[in-house]
Amino acid sequence: MAEKVLTARFDVTDSHRLEGYRADGGYKALEKALAMKPEEVIEEVKKSGLRGRGGAGFPAGVKWSFVPKESEKPKYLCVNADEGEPGTFKDRYIMELDPHALIEGSAIAAYAFGSHAAYVYVRGEFKLPIARLEGALAEARKAGFIGKNIFDSDYDFEMWVQPGAGAYVCGEETALIESNEGHRGMPRLKPPFPAVVGLFGGPTVVNNVETLAYVPHIINRGAEWFASLGPEKNGGTKLFGVSGHVTKPGLYELPMGTPLREIIYDVCGGIREGHELKAVIPGGSSTPVLTPDEIDVNMDFDSLAKIGSMFGSGAIIVMDETTCMVRVIARLAKFYAHESCGQCTPCREGVPWIHKILERIEAGGGREGDIELLSDICDNIQGNTICPLGDACAMPVRGFIAKFKPEFEAHIKQGKCPIGPIPNPWNNH
Amino acid sequence: MPKIIIDGVEIEAQEGQTILQVASENGIDIPHFCYHPRMKISGNCRMCLVEIEKVPKLQISCGTQVRDGMVVSTKSEKVVKARRAIMEFLLINHPLDCPICDEAGECKLQDYCFEYGQAESRFSEEKHTFERLDVGPDITRNMNRCIHCTRCIRFLRDIAGSEEAGLSERGGHTAVGPYLEKAYQSPFSMNIVDVCPVGALTSRHFRFKARSWLMQKTRSLCAGCARGCNAYLWTYQGRVLRMTPAENDQVNLCWLCNAGRLSIKRIQAEDRILDPTRSTAINEAAGKIKVYLDNDQGDKIGVLISARLTNEDNFLVCKLAREVIGTNWLACVKGESDDRLFGPLDTPLPEWFIRKDTNPNSQGASDMLTCGDHTEDARALINAVASGQIRVLLVFSEDPIAAFADDPGVAESLENLDFLLVSASHRNLTSERAHLVVPEASFAEKDGSFTNEAGRVQWLSKATQPAGQSRSAWQTAQELANLLGAKWSYASAAGIMSEIASGVSAYEDIDPAAIPEMGVMKRQPDNQDSQPSAEGDPDARVDPVDTDQ
């Protein structure tokens, strides 16, 4: 199996404690980075090909370089630990099992673009990750890895944990900033972009937990090493959270670009016995669904974009033939309708409308023209909203219709769900 | 300066302007709901999306600043489709209850629906609905009609300076309303009824009274305090049903306080005086006065003018006292003095927006008084009544008993008068003791000018016919004067203004035929010429744009 980077310490006893982290070489990268010029740190991360692991895949080093050097207001780093994308479960394990990697990565990132303060915006339900992170911060503060004059470098850095209150949209960077400031979590208009006007009006970088956790490794082992782990422009490894109808669901660290087929059949032991693959959502619920004949795709940002889907957060949801595609997308649409912040018209009105139509089709009330209507509503939402939440609903709806249109038509024609009600798992015994 | 092309027309724009601003200045209409020229941009309605060359997504024109060389289309196929889509989205959960909605006729949603909407709805699901909530005694909220433009939130937070409204719930269930209290506390809260582009917020005082297109709209003034806010008076079948703000950057921007709006309720209140005590009242009054004049005892007659009257009313009453009666007993009760700033007006609206002086024309009354012989102090005049020096008192629109409520002797001394004439619009403590009462027109029923606290002379326009037999105080003064032998023939307030302009020095520069909508500053005393006016530098303001929603 390939090299482990982020998960290498996950099996160590008390992996979340500073003692063990130090013994494994922890905070050496911070010391090394503080001896470098900030621009050199950015350059190193740029060269590594590290792309944002939250879903959009924007090159991390480039993002840092957008922050203006001179600023009247303090600059901030916001760590996006909201992890709301359905199917995703990776950042929580980093915070639970190796929180110091996140702290060290954050300190290096903040140093690189001239910030002295970071907030970790953590999903409120993550009780253990929050506790572990708070504990790790206390340890690091005591040991002098955060605070004033770190490693006698004249560099000060402080970091706080800010629990969220449970809204998917707060994973969107400007909504996260609003929420972090204590306001209702709603995306802001862009421009201005956070790199110019962000948290408390200061230039701000928002990075995903996983992205930052890679940074110490890049500093320690070099950009070339990291880039060589994955294909071109998609450096490093990736945490894949595989769920659904595979025999071994779970969190796996694999090189970027690992073929999806290999992940499903080799890593995760294939589809549960007696069943066959029907559909895969490759990168979290907002990425367009794939059919079995598309799973030879390599799991990286560019390869998935090429076939009209998205790499997203690396949350792979596998479904076998017992799954009704209409019911799946109806359930996802329900999620998006519930999570729309309600601010802008197309998302607030359009997404619940999509949900209602899908529920009606699933319940047997589908009508001719519904499929075209759904596509048109998606068309009217996409690109017309303040933030990508509307798109995040429209894209998978379009995807499911495109890939499984006959199943939608069967629902409408038969006036019922051809697959029938969800089987009660307790009846099997 | 950036040059941009909108719909094929090259336009020179100002640096920092948005596409929507440039378009509207050049007569290109871009539909919008959430954008309001006086408010911060929120960009949530998405109605104003336009296509910009080389930009892949449509952009909101309200929030996108112009750049040199920008090529914008407000009518491209993509834009038209998006606009239709937004209209459809806004209407799917809307109750479409225009026939019973107060906003009908002045509703942006209704207007744009005609222009950009579709005749038939593709929505066949159940609409989501909300409970109705009265947000206080003045405003009703109907969330079903709300389009979530957040103008009310932004008005209260950014302009009224009152952080009391916000969004609750999420998605389609998002509601707009007060955070904690059931009622908005801001004294400016009713402006949200005006800024609401739909019928989600309606006035509880105006609801169901009249359809907007059946009413007459007169640009006039609020008479509630010394600020002199510009206002529209809306009348239907002779009744003033509502007051809404009119734009004046120097006075009230485009806002009114709640108290001012509700002052129209007084116009036809139960205590309104509609008829004189007797039909012969004026003749009787003239007869009483004549007796004194015949005995050369004009100085036993006192006259009170009022800071509630127009300049024209006061001018003619003063003229009556000075030239016809020949008395120096001429005074005006002063309003409460206010040492707080008057301007420049900024947002959030300062606490000093509403003036302590509740009279609309204290400045003007003082100007009419001080341009000739007069008594320095109304108190001195009352004392002269008590001592018997004054035997006949003519009171115009004033209530000395209430004004000097701290002195119970005032009421008693009025009892000693030989004759007390009161001209008033509403019954008051003094009118109850008068020998004769003549009815006076209210501020909504007459023309004339008020001079506000900053010295701005503004025109009051008659919105409706005077109730009953009431009339302007100048008309009563003219009739009295003519009965006493004068030969006055003033036909209108404007005519009197001409005489004021030629007779009162501070008003010399004013062209009575052309007082602009924004009013005109009276001339300041010479020693203050170099001082900036109390309103601040008028050039420092943004030009008004259509703020009628």
Interface residues (C-beta under 8 A of the other chain):
Chain A: A167 R184 M186 L189 A337 H338 E339 S340 C341 G342 Q343 C344 T345 P346 R348 E349 G350 V351 P352 W353 K356 I357 R360 R367 L373 N380 G383 N384 T385 I386
Chain B: I41 S42 G43 N44 C45 R46 M47 L49 P56 K57 L58 I60 G63 K81 A82 A85 I86 E88 F89 L90 I92 N93 R122 F123 S124 E125 E126 H128 I147 H148 G166 L167 E169 R170 G171 G172 H173 T174
